[in-house]
């Protein structure tokens, strides 16, 4: 008999050789029907894999991330089989699961796949899936695997196998198809009920531009046709909300090849939006005891050698800037934290002076590969709402909780209500990824987990996601479309104070190291605005919108009254514009709707005579005729309902 431990801590006994699906059936026949994947002692296994030792077993359904991964990885095998049948001579390479689907990279030779071919590929995949073919794993010697792919003239698989150890090589078989694979599949192809080929693209073998270019076929699949339809509807909505599209329509930002890839140019409306976000956070920071500082856009290479950033990122960043002086090198600033360490070092502190909270909207630069650049969400120059808190170990817990409060205030004020707190810790299997003593890492990780628990946050722990100098708390936010994004981060760091020899005088008159907290509620202004655009669809909270009201005059005769209305609104600090173009009122309304002005005020003969205004809210019907005072109260009430004061 063997002992199987389930995720809830319960232990069940089975005869050796029981399978994960057998364990699931012992729990419940209904549950077993939904199990599609399993993990045993931290290793992916098939649902039919015999279990012969004691261990921890986790069973996954479609609702689990790991279940979806197995589902999509299995579907990539079906895609590969379909491509082999439809495109004779095709050479298979790799086909992993990715977020929301899968892809398979293939060498088509002289053949080509276009969007016109998607339907026949989908039909062939569904034909295969309906066969309910079981996925079966089998071991292979290295010699057998090499012979198999050499007989197919598949140099890509041969290269993969040559880098594997004999005794670790496995294949997955289903129907008449076989593929080199490590495992982790659904029970059979029949579970796949809906497939969609999303796109095709070029991809270099193993990401190396010096190697052959392959065809990458992207797809997705679902256990129900209804779920596929819902997903495709979500994709269409996401296209409408694409921040690159909305940024252009709303005249917020642009890019120029002459300026350079990944370097956004902010237009007047976008600059006003950024400024309002900055002022919003600055006001809260002032109440929270932060002091603003400013650091230069470049720094001596030695600064980043000291901090450890050069060793970790130097080769992948912008290259050093040389000066006429021999051996003098500078770097475009990749991080603000080393500069803030040097600001702290300008004078001696005692424990009575701490905590010190330095904040800066500092622009940093990182050389992202051109293929990874994406609108504002992945750029080469971006502004972080950065702050660094230097405190005593005794102050760490309260300071960390205070930063959590500030982060929650920011997210709540901008409509990001659904989130999970992710505690990112080190990967114990890869200690070389990190700097600093294990003891300090343990103290930092425990401090974050304790603060999160005390705050009652819904949290998960992710190994291997820590920064190289310390663990962190990330806020994983769900947007209006249900997509998850990382917004805002808080990090505990014992290492940089050591590297920069930071200290303070304690009550014992001895010198001690401060603890450093890194904090950025927005993360970066660019990425935050990109996500805010997509979350709101460009309908920003009223307090944030660069232009809150568009005043539309029915004809030239009422332009003077429209101007009077504008002046009155500006006296109440309501941001408004007048559209006095010689166009029909219908066209003006349509264009104002497209530009997403929160409110439209329409003035004509009746309004001018009565001293009133006709109000229309974006995306809604007319609100009727009211006085300007009533409208001012309406606007202020809406702002006060979303923008609370930070305490």
C-alpha positions as CSV (number, residue, x, y, z in Angstrom):
1,X,0.0,0.0,0.0
2,X,1.1,3.6,-0.6
3,X,0.0,6.8,1.1
4,X,-1.3,9.6,-1.2
5,X,-1.5,13.1,0.3
6,X,-4.0,15.4,-1.2
7,X,-3.8,19.3,-1.3
8,X,-6.2,19.6,1.7
9,X,-3.7,17.6,3.8
10,X,-5.8,14.4,3.9
11,X,-4.0,11.1,3.3
12,X,-5.6,8.1,1.5
13,X,-4.1,4.6,1.2
14,X,-4.1,2.8,-2.2
15,X,-2.5,-0.3,-3.6
16,X,0.8,0.6,-5.4
17,X,0.1,1.2,-9.1
18,X,-3.0,3.2,-8.6
19,X,-3.4,6.0,-11.2
20,X,-4.3,9.7,-10.6
21,X,-7.7,9.1,-12.2
22,X,-8.2,6.1,-9.9
23,X,-7.6,8.4,-6.9
24,X,-10.0,10.9,-8.4
25,X,-12.7,8.2,-8.8
26,X,-12.1,7.2,-5.1
27,X,-12.9,10.8,-4.2
28,X,-16.0,11.2,-6.4
29,X,-17.1,9.8,-9.8
30,X,-18.4,13.3,-10.7
31,X,-15.0,14.9,-9.8
32,X,-13.2,12.2,-11.7
33,X,-15.1,13.0,-14.9
34,X,-13.7,16.6,-14.8
35,X,-10.1,15.7,-14.0
36,X,-7.8,16.2,-17.0
37,X,-4.3,16.5,-15.6
38,X,-2.2,15.7,-12.5
39,X,1.0,16.5,-10.6
40,X,2.7,13.9,-8.4
41,X,5.6,15.1,-6.1
42,X,6.0,18.3,-8.1
43,X,6.2,16.4,-11.5
44,X,3.6,16.5,-14.2
45,X,2.2,13.1,-14.8
46,X,-0.5,11.6,-17.0
47,X,-3.9,10.8,-15.4
48,X,-3.1,7.1,-16.2
49,X,0.5,7.1,-14.8
50,X,0.9,4.3,-12.2
51,X,1.9,5.7,-8.8
52,X,4.2,3.3,-6.9
53,X,5.5,5.4,-3.9
54,X,4.1,7.6,-1.2
55,X,3.7,11.2,-2.4
56,X,1.7,14.4,-2.8
57,X,-0.9,14.3,-5.6
58,X,-2.7,17.3,-7.1
59,X,-5.6,16.7,-9.6
60,X,-6.5,19.4,-12.0
61,X,-9.7,20.3,-14.0
62,X,-10.3,22.8,-16.8
63,X,-10.8,25.5,-14.2
64,X,-7.2,25.2,-13.0
65,X,-4.3,27.0,-14.7
66,X,-2.4,23.7,-14.8
67,X,-5.4,21.9,-16.3
68,X,-5.6,24.5,-19.1
69,X,-1.9,24.2,-19.7
70,X,-2.3,20.4,-20.2
71,X,-5.3,20.9,-22.3
72,X,-3.6,23.3,-24.6
73,X,-0.3,21.4,-24.8
74,X,-2.3,18.3,-25.8
75,X,-4.1,20.3,-28.5
76,X,-0.8,21.4,-29.9
77,X,-0.1,17.7,-30.5
78,X,-3.4,17.5,-32.4
79,X,-2.4,20.6,-34.4
80,X,0.9,19.0,-35.3
81,X,-0.8,15.8,-36.5
82,X,-3.2,17.9,-38.6
83,X,-0.3,19.8,-40.1
84,X,1.5,16.5,-41.0
85,X,-1.6,15.2,-42.7
86,X,-2.3,18.5,-44.6
87,X,1.2,19.5,-45.5
88,X,3.3,16.4,-46.5
89,X,7.0,16.7,-45.6
90,X,6.4,19.3,-42.9
91,X,9.1,19.2,-40.2
92,X,7.9,19.6,-36.6
93,X,9.9,21.4,-33.9
94,X,8.3,22.4,-30.6
95,X,4.7,23.1,-29.6
96,X,4.2,24.5,-26.0
97,X,1.1,25.7,-24.2
98,X,1.1,29.5,-23.7
99,X,-1.3,31.9,-22.1
100,X,-4.7,31.4,-23.6
101,X,-3.7,28.7,-26.1
102,X,-0.7,27.1,-27.8
103,X,1.5,27.3,-30.8
104,X,3.6,24.9,-32.9
105,X,6.7,25.9,-34.9
106,X,7.1,24.0,-38.1
107,X,9.3,24.0,-41.2
108,X,7.0,24.0,-44.2
109,X,9.7,23.9,-46.8
110,X,8.2,25.7,-49.8
111,X,4.6,25.4,-48.6
112,X,2.8,28.4,-47.1
113,X,0.0,28.7,-44.5
114,X,-2.3,31.7,-44.8
115,X,-5.5,32.7,-43.0
116,X,-7.5,31.1,-45.9
117,X,-6.1,27.7,-44.6
118,X,-7.3,28.1,-41.0
119,X,-10.7,26.5,-41.5
120,X,-9.3,23.3,-43.1
121,X,-6.7,23.0,-40.3
122,X,-9.5,23.4,-37.7
123,X,-11.7,20.9,-39.4
124,X,-8.9,18.4,-39.5
125,X,-8.1,18.9,-35.8
126,X,-11.7,18.4,-34.8
127,X,-11.9,15.2,-37.0
128,X,-8.8,13.9,-35.1
129,X,-10.2,15.0,-31.8
130,X,-13.5,13.1,-32.3
131,X,-11.6,9.9,-32.5
132,X,-11.1,10.1,-28.7
133,X,-7.5,8.9,-29.0
134,X,-5.7,8.3,-25.7
135,X,-2.4,10.1,-25.1
136,X,0.2,7.5,-24.1
137,X,3.7,8.1,-22.9
138,X,6.6,5.8,-23.7
139,X,10.3,5.9,-23.0
140,X,13.0,5.8,-25.7
141,X,16.7,5.4,-25.9
142,X,18.7,8.2,-27.3
143,X,19.8,6.1,-30.2
144,X,16.2,5.1,-31.1
145,X,15.0,8.7,-30.9
146,X,17.9,9.9,-33.1
147,X,17.3,7.2,-35.7
148,X,13.6,8.0,-35.8
149,X,14.1,11.7,-36.6
150,X,17.1,11.1,-38.8
151,X,14.9,8.9,-40.9
152,X,12.4,11.8,-41.2
153,X,15.3,14.2,-42.1
154,X,14.2,16.4,-39.1
155,X,17.3,18.2,-38.1
156,X,15.4,20.2,-35.5
157,X,14.3,17.3,-33.4
158,X,17.7,15.7,-33.8
159,X,19.3,18.8,-32.4
160,X,16.9,18.7,-29.4
161,X,17.7,15.0,-28.7
162,X,21.4,15.5,-29.0
163,X,21.2,17.8,-26.0
164,X,19.2,15.3,-23.9
165,X,20.6,12.5,-21.6
166,X,19.9,8.9,-22.4
167,X,17.3,7.5,-20.1
168,X,15.4,10.9,-19.9
169,X,13.8,10.7,-23.4
170,X,10.1,10.1,-23.8
171,X,7.6,10.2,-26.7
172,X,3.8,10.8,-26.6
173,X,1.6,8.7,-28.9
174,X,-2.0,9.2,-29.9
175,X,-3.8,7.7,-32.9
176,X,-1.1,7.3,-35.7
177,X,0.9,10.3,-34.4
178,X,4.0,10.4,-32.2
179,X,6.0,13.3,-30.9
180,X,9.0,13.9,-28.7
181,X,7.5,15.1,-25.4
182,X,8.1,15.3,-21.6
183,X,4.5,14.6,-20.7
184,X,1.5,16.4,-19.1
185,X,-1.6,15.6,-21.2
186,X,-5.3,15.3,-21.0
187,X,-6.7,11.7,-21.0
188,X,-7.8,11.7,-24.7
189,X,-8.4,13.9,-27.7
190,X,-12.2,13.6,-27.3
191,X,-12.2,16.2,-24.5
192,X,-11.2,18.8,-27.2
193,X,-14.6,20.1,-28.5
194,X,-13.7,23.5,-30.0
195,X,-10.5,24.8,-31.7
196,X,-9.5,28.0,-33.4
197,X,-6.4,28.9,-35.4
198,X,-5.7,32.5,-34.3
199,X,-2.7,33.5,-36.5
200,X,0.5,32.5,-38.2
201,X,3.9,34.3,-37.8
202,X,7.5,33.8,-38.5
203,X,9.8,32.6,-35.8
204,X,13.5,31.8,-35.8
205,X,14.5,28.3,-34.6
206,X,15.3,28.6,-30.9
207,X,14.9,32.4,-31.1
208,X,18.2,32.8,-32.9
209,X,18.1,35.1,-36.0
210,X,21.1,33.2,-37.4
211,X,19.1,30.0,-37.5
212,X,16.3,29.0,-40.0
213,X,13.0,30.8,-39.9
214,X,10.0,28.6,-39.2
215,X,6.3,29.1,-39.4
216,X,4.6,29.5,-36.0
217,X,0.9,28.5,-36.0
218,X,-1.0,30.0,-33.0
219,X,-4.2,28.4,-31.8
220,X,-6.6,28.0,-28.9
221,X,-9.0,25.3,-27.8
222,X,-11.8,24.7,-25.3
223,X,-13.9,21.8,-23.9
224,X,-17.1,23.5,-25.0
225,X,-18.0,25.5,-28.2
226,X,-19.8,28.1,-26.0
227,X,-16.5,28.9,-24.2
228,X,-14.7,29.4,-27.5
229,X,-17.5,31.8,-28.7
230,X,-17.2,33.7,-25.4
231,X,-13.4,33.9,-25.7
232,X,-13.5,35.2,-29.3
233,X,-16.1,37.8,-28.2
234,X,-13.6,38.8,-25.5
235,X,-10.8,39.1,-28.1
236,X,-13.0,41.4,-30.3
237,X,-13.7,43.6,-27.2
238,X,-10.0,43.6,-26.4
239,X,-9.2,44.9,-29.9
240,X,-11.6,47.8,-29.4
241,X,-9.9,48.5,-26.1
242,X,-6.3,48.2,-27.4
243,X,-4.5,51.1,-25.8
244,X,-2.5,51.8,-29.0
245,X,-5.8,52.3,-30.9
246,X,-7.4,54.4,-28.2
247,X,-4.2,56.4,-27.6
248,X,-4.3,57.5,-31.2
249,X,-8.0,58.2,-31.2
250,X,-7.9,60.2,-28.0
251,X,-4.7,62.0,-29.0
252,X,-2.7,60.9,-26.0
253,X,0.6,59.7,-27.3
254,X,2.5,58.7,-30.4
255,X,5.8,57.1,-31.6
256,X,8.3,58.2,-34.1
257,X,10.9,56.1,-36.0
258,X,13.1,59.2,-36.0
259,X,13.0,59.5,-32.2
260,X,13.5,55.7,-31.9
261,X,11.6,52.5,-31.2
262,X,10.0,52.2,-27.7
263,X,10.4,55.9,-26.9
264,X,6.9,57.4,-26.5
265,X,6.0,61.0,-27.3
266,X,3.3,62.4,-25.1
267,X,0.8,64.7,-26.8
268,X,-0.8,67.6,-24.9
269,X,-3.8,65.6,-23.7
270,X,-1.6,62.7,-22.7
271,X,0.8,65.0,-20.9
272,X,-2.2,66.4,-19.0
273,X,-3.3,62.9,-18.1
274,X,0.1,62.0,-16.8
275,X,0.4,65.2,-14.8
276,X,-3.0,64.6,-13.1
277,X,-1.9,61.1,-12.1
278,X,1.4,62.4,-10.8
279,X,-0.3,65.1,-8.8
280,X,-2.8,62.6,-7.4
281,X,0.0,60.4,-6.1
282,X,2.1,63.3,-4.9
283,X,-0.8,64.6,-2.8
284,X,-1.2,61.2,-1.1
285,X,2.6,60.8,-0.7
286,X,2.8,64.1,1.0
287,X,0.3,63.0,3.6
288,X,2.2,59.8,4.0
289,X,5.5,61.6,4.8
290,X,7.4,61.3,1.6
291,X,10.0,63.8,0.4
292,X,10.4,64.4,-3.3
293,X,13.9,64.1,-4.8
294,X,15.3,64.3,-8.4
295,X,18.1,62.2,-9.9
296,X,19.8,62.5,-13.3
297,X,19.0,60.4,-16.3
298,X,22.5,58.9,-16.4
299,X,25.0,57.6,-13.8
300,X,28.5,56.4,-13.6
301,X,28.9,52.8,-14.6
302,X,30.5,52.2,-11.2
303,X,27.2,53.1,-9.5
304,X,25.4,50.2,-11.2
305,X,28.4,47.9,-10.6
306,X,28.1,48.6,-6.9
307,X,24.3,48.1,-6.9
308,X,24.6,44.8,-8.8
309,X,22.4,46.0,-11.7
310,X,25.3,46.0,-14.2
311,X,26.2,42.4,-13.5
312,X,22.6,41.3,-13.9
313,X,21.4,43.6,-16.8
314,X,24.5,45.2,-18.3
315,X,24.8,43.0,-21.3
316,X,21.1,43.4,-22.2
317,X,20.9,47.1,-21.6
318,X,22.0,50.2,-23.5
319,X,25.8,50.2,-23.9
320,X,28.0,52.5,-21.8
321,X,28.4,56.1,-22.8
322,X,32.0,57.1,-23.1
323,X,33.4,60.6,-22.6
324,X,36.5,62.4,-23.8
325,X,38.1,61.4,-20.5
326,X,39.9,58.0,-20.7
327,X,38.2,55.1,-18.9
328,X,35.2,57.3,-17.9
329,X,31.9,55.5,-18.6
330,X,28.2,56.4,-17.9
331,X,25.0,54.4,-18.3
332,X,21.5,55.5,-19.1
333,X,19.7,55.0,-15.7
334,X,18.1,51.6,-15.6
335,X,16.9,52.0,-12.0
336,X,16.3,54.9,-9.5
337,X,17.3,52.9,-6.4
338,X,21.1,53.3,-6.6
339,X,20.7,57.1,-6.9
340,X,18.4,57.2,-3.9
341,X,21.0,55.2,-1.9
342,X,23.5,57.9,-2.6
343,X,21.0,60.6,-1.6
344,X,20.6,58.8,1.7
345,X,24.4,58.7,2.1
346,X,24.8,62.5,1.9
347,X,24.4,62.9,5.7
348,X,24.5,60.9,8.9
349,X,21.2,59.7,10.4
350,X,20.2,58.5,13.8
351,X,17.4,56.1,14.6
352,X,15.3,59.2,15.6
353,X,15.6,60.4,11.9
354,X,14.1,57.3,10.4
355,X,12.2,56.3,8.4
356,X,13.4,58.5,5.5
357,X,11.0,58.2,2.5
358,X,12.4,59.5,-0.8
359,X,10.1,59.6,-3.8
360,X,10.7,60.5,-7.5
361,X,9.0,60.2,-10.8
362,X,12.2,59.1,-12.4
363,X,12.6,58.2,-16.0
364,X,14.7,55.0,-16.6
365,X,15.9,53.3,-19.8
366,X,16.2,49.6,-20.7
367,X,17.0,48.1,-24.0
368,X,14.1,45.8,-24.8
369,X,14.4,43.8,-28.0
370,X,12.4,45.3,-30.8
371,X,10.2,42.2,-31.1
372,X,9.2,42.6,-27.5
373,X,8.1,46.3,-27.8
374,X,4.4,46.8,-27.5
375,X,2.8,50.3,-27.4
376,X,3.2,51.8,-24.0
377,X,3.1,48.4,-22.1
378,X,6.7,47.5,-23.2
379,X,9.0,50.5,-24.0
380,X,12.6,51.4,-23.7
381,X,12.2,54.7,-21.8
382,X,9.6,54.9,-19.0
383,X,8.9,56.8,-15.8
384,X,8.6,55.0,-12.5
385,X,6.6,56.4,-9.6
386,X,9.5,55.3,-7.5
387,X,10.1,55.7,-3.8
388,X,12.5,54.1,-1.4
389,X,12.0,54.0,2.4
390,X,15.0,53.6,4.7
391,X,13.9,52.4,8.1
392,X,15.0,50.4,11.1
393,X,14.2,46.7,11.3
394,X,11.6,47.5,14.0
395,X,9.9,50.0,11.7
396,X,9.8,47.6,8.7
397,X,6.4,45.9,9.5
398,X,4.5,49.2,9.9
399,X,6.2,50.9,7.0
400,X,5.4,47.9,4.7
401,X,1.7,48.0,5.8
402,X,1.6,51.7,5.2
403,X,2.8,51.2,1.6
404,X,0.1,48.5,1.2
405,X,-2.5,51.1,2.3
406,X,-1.2,53.6,-0.3
407,X,-1.2,51.0,-3.1
408,X,-4.8,50.0,-2.3
409,X,-5.8,53.6,-2.3
410,X,-4.3,54.1,-5.8
411,X,-5.9,51.0,-7.2
412,X,-9.3,51.8,-5.7
413,X,-9.3,55.4,-6.9
414,X,-8.8,54.1,-10.5
415,X,-11.4,51.4,-10.5
416,X,-9.1,48.3,-10.1
417,X,-11.1,46.5,-7.4
418,X,-10.4,42.8,-8.2
419,X,-6.8,41.8,-7.4
420,X,-4.7,39.1,-5.8
421,X,-1.6,39.9,-3.7
422,X,1.4,37.8,-5.1
423,X,4.3,37.3,-2.7
424,X,7.3,36.7,-5.0
425,X,10.1,34.8,-3.3
426,X,13.4,33.3,-4.4
427,X,13.8,30.0,-6.2
428,X,15.7,27.8,-3.7
429,X,16.9,25.7,-6.6
430,X,18.7,28.6,-8.3
431,X,20.6,30.6,-5.7
432,X,22.9,32.1,-8.3
433,X,20.0,34.3,-9.6
434,X,20.1,36.4,-6.3
435,X,22.5,38.4,-4.3
436,X,22.8,38.7,-0.5
437,X,22.8,36.3,2.5
438,X,20.1,33.6,2.9
439,X,19.4,34.9,6.4
440,X,18.5,38.3,5.1
441,X,16.3,36.8,2.4
442,X,14.4,34.8,5.0
443,X,13.9,37.9,7.1
444,X,12.6,39.9,4.1
445,X,10.3,37.1,2.9
446,X,8.8,36.6,6.4
447,X,8.3,40.3,6.8
448,X,6.2,40.5,3.6
449,X,4.1,37.4,4.4
450,X,3.4,38.7,7.9
451,X,2.3,42.1,6.7
452,X,0.1,40.6,4.0
453,X,-1.6,38.2,6.5
454,X,-2.1,41.1,9.0
455,X,-3.8,43.1,6.3
456,X,-6.1,40.2,5.4
457,X,-5.2,40.2,1.8
458,X,-6.0,37.3,-0.6
459,X,-2.4,36.2,-1.5
460,X,-0.4,33.5,-3.3
461,X,3.3,32.7,-3.0
462,X,5.2,32.4,-6.2
463,X,8.7,30.9,-6.1
464,X,11.3,32.3,-8.5
465,X,9.6,35.6,-9.1
466,X,11.6,37.7,-6.7
467,X,13.8,40.6,-7.8
468,X,17.5,39.7,-7.8
469,X,18.1,41.8,-4.6
470,X,15.0,40.9,-2.6
471,X,11.5,39.5,-2.4
472,X,8.4,41.5,-3.3
473,X,4.7,41.9,-3.2
474,X,3.0,42.4,-6.5
475,X,-0.7,43.3,-7.0
476,X,-2.1,41.1,-9.7
477,X,-5.1,43.0,-10.9
478,X,-8.0,41.8,-13.1
479,X,-9.3,44.3,-15.6
480,X,-12.8,44.8,-17.0
481,X,-12.2,41.9,-19.5
482,X,-11.0,39.5,-16.8
483,X,-7.4,39.6,-17.8
484,X,-4.7,39.6,-15.1
485,X,-2.0,42.2,-14.9
486,X,0.8,43.1,-12.5
487,X,0.2,46.6,-11.2
488,X,2.3,48.1,-8.4
489,X,5.1,46.4,-6.5
490,X,6.6,46.6,-3.0
491,X,10.0,45.1,-2.3
492,X,12.0,44.5,0.9
493,X,15.8,44.8,0.5
494,X,18.6,44.1,2.9
495,X,21.2,43.9,0.2
496,X,21.5,47.4,-1.3
497,X,22.1,49.0,2.1
498,X,25.0,46.6,2.5
499,X,26.4,47.3,-0.9
500,X,26.2,51.0,-0.5
501,X,27.4,50.9,3.1
502,X,24.3,52.7,4.4
503,X,23.9,53.1,8.2
504,X,22.3,55.0,11.0
505,X,23.3,55.5,14.7
506,X,21.1,53.4,17.0
507,X,20.0,54.1,20.6
508,X,23.1,52.2,21.6
509,X,25.3,54.7,19.8
510,X,26.5,52.0,17.4
511,X,26.1,52.0,13.6
512,X,23.4,49.8,12.1
513,X,22.2,49.0,8.6
514,X,18.8,50.3,7.6
515,X,16.3,48.1,5.8
516,X,15.2,49.4,2.4
517,X,11.7,49.2,0.9
518,X,11.3,49.8,-2.8
519,X,7.8,50.9,-3.8
520,X,5.9,51.9,-7.0
521,X,2.1,51.8,-6.9
522,X,1.8,52.6,-10.6
523,X,4.9,50.6,-11.6
524,X,5.6,52.8,-14.6
525,X,3.4,55.7,-15.9
526,X,3.5,54.3,-19.4
527,X,2.4,50.7,-18.6
528,X,-0.1,51.9,-16.0
529,X,-1.8,54.3,-18.5
530,X,-1.8,51.5,-21.2
531,X,-3.6,49.2,-18.8
532,X,-5.9,51.9,-17.5
533,X,-6.9,52.7,-21.1
534,X,-7.8,49.1,-21.8
535,X,-9.5,48.6,-18.5
536,X,-11.7,51.7,-18.9
537,X,-12.0,51.5,-22.7
538,X,-10.8,55.1,-22.7
539,X,-13.6,56.2,-20.3
540,X,-11.4,57.5,-17.5
541,X,-12.7,58.4,-14.1
542,X,-14.2,61.9,-14.3
543,X,-11.6,63.3,-11.9
544,X,-8.8,62.1,-14.1
545,X,-10.1,62.9,-17.6
546,X,-8.0,65.6,-19.3
547,X,-11.2,67.2,-20.7
548,X,-14.4,66.6,-18.7
549,X,-17.0,68.6,-20.7
550,X,-17.5,69.5,-24.4
551,X,-19.8,72.4,-24.9
552,X,-21.7,72.3,-28.2
553,X,-23.4,75.4,-29.6
554,X,-26.3,74.7,-32.0
555,X,-25.3,77.6,-34.2
556,X,-23.0,80.7,-34.3
557,X,-25.7,82.8,-32.6
558,X,-25.1,81.0,-29.3
559,X,-21.3,81.0,-29.2
560,X,-21.3,83.9,-26.7
561,X,-23.5,82.0,-24.4
562,X,-21.4,78.9,-24.8
563,X,-18.3,80.9,-23.8
564,X,-20.2,82.2,-20.7
565,X,-20.9,78.6,-19.7
566,X,-17.3,77.7,-20.3
567,X,-16.1,80.6,-18.0
568,X,-18.5,79.6,-15.2
569,X,-17.4,75.9,-15.4
570,X,-13.7,77.0,-15.3
571,X,-14.4,79.1,-12.2
572,X,-15.5,75.8,-10.5
573,X,-12.3,74.1,-11.8
574,X,-14.2,71.9,-14.3
575,X,-12.2,71.2,-17.4
576,X,-14.2,72.1,-20.5
577,X,-13.9,73.0,-24.2
578,X,-16.2,74.7,-26.7
579,X,-16.9,73.2,-30.1
580,X,-18.0,76.2,-32.2
581,X,-17.3,74.7,-35.6
582,X,-19.8,75.3,-38.4
583,X,-21.0,71.7,-38.3
584,X,-24.4,70.2,-37.6
585,X,-25.2,69.5,-33.9
586,X,-25.6,65.8,-34.8
587,X,-22.1,65.5,-36.2
588,X,-20.7,67.4,-33.2
589,X,-22.4,65.0,-30.8
590,X,-21.1,61.9,-32.7
591,X,-17.6,63.2,-32.7
592,X,-17.7,64.1,-29.0
593,X,-19.0,60.6,-28.3
594,X,-16.0,59.1,-30.2
595,X,-13.6,61.3,-28.3
596,X,-15.2,60.0,-25.1
597,X,-15.9,63.3,-23.4
598,X,-17.6,62.4,-20.1
599,X,-20.2,65.1,-20.5
600,X,-21.6,67.1,-23.4
601,X,-23.5,70.4,-22.9
602,X,-25.7,71.5,-25.7
603,X,-26.7,75.2,-25.9
604,X,-29.2,76.8,-28.2
605,X,-32.1,79.3,-28.2
606,X,-34.0,77.8,-25.2
607,X,-30.9,77.4,-23.1
608,X,-29.7,81.0,-23.8
609,X,-33.1,82.5,-23.0
610,X,-33.6,80.5,-19.7
611,X,-29.9,80.5,-18.6
612,X,-29.8,76.7,-18.5
613,X,-27.9,73.9,-20.3
614,X,-28.9,70.6,-21.9
615,X,-26.7,67.8,-20.6
616,X,-25.8,64.5,-22.2
617,X,-23.6,61.9,-20.6
618,X,-21.2,59.8,-22.7
619,X,-22.7,56.5,-23.7
620,X,-26.1,57.5,-22.3
621,X,-29.2,59.5,-23.3
622,X,-29.9,63.1,-22.6
623,X,-30.1,64.1,-18.9
624,X,-32.4,67.0,-19.7
625,X,-32.2,70.7,-19.1
626,X,-30.7,71.9,-15.8
627,X,-29.0,75.0,-14.4
628,X,-25.3,75.4,-14.4
629,X,-25.2,75.2,-10.6
630,X,-27.0,71.9,-10.7
631,X,-24.5,70.6,-13.3
632,X,-21.5,71.7,-11.1
633,X,-23.0,69.8,-8.2
634,X,-23.5,66.7,-10.4
635,X,-19.9,66.8,-11.5
636,X,-18.5,67.3,-8.0
637,X,-20.7,64.6,-6.6
638,X,-19.4,62.1,-9.2
639,X,-15.8,63.0,-8.6
640,X,-16.2,62.7,-4.8
641,X,-17.8,59.3,-5.2
642,X,-14.7,57.9,-6.9
643,X,-11.8,60.1,-5.6
644,X,-11.6,59.7,-1.8
645,X,-9.0,61.5,0.3
646,X,-6.0,59.5,1.4
647,X,-5.7,59.2,5.2
